[in-house]
Amino acid sequence: MDRKRGKLLPIGIPVIAEGVEASKQLEMLEQFDCSAVQGFHLASPEPFSGLFERLQRRVEDSIL
């Protein structure tokens, strides 16, 4: 993996880490500059309605 760009070499595919469940995993992935991460350590699963409401609040907060 190219640590500077968070992409797989040599073809430049963005790296998305799934199943991040501990802070040590997240720290390691940050060192590798992963393009994106997801998992229980960051957020619990929720229905779409809950996700939509949370994103809507974030957008409204950024506008104000």
C-alpha positions, -999 to +999 in steps of 0.1 A: +000+000+000+012+035-008+012+051+026+012+087+012-020+083-008-039+055+010-041+036-023-030+002-034-001+001-057+004+000-086-032+006-098-043+034-074-074+018-059-087+037-028-085+016+004-116+013+026-111-006+058-142-024+072-148-039+106-128-014+127-136-023+163-108-009+184-088+023+187-055+005+180-069-007+146-080+029+138-045+043+148-028+018+125-051+026+096-045+063+101-008+057+098-015+041+064-037+070+053-067+048+044-092+065+022-121+056+045-129+034+075-161+020+090-170-002+119-184-005+154-156+016+169-169+046+150-206+040+150-232+013+158-255+001+130-286+022+127-317+023+105-316+046+075-340+071+092-315+076+121-286+080+097-306+105+076-315+126+107-279+126+120-266+138+086-293+164+083-283+178+117-247+179+106-255+198+075-277+223+094-250+228+119-224+235+092-247+261+076-253+281+108 
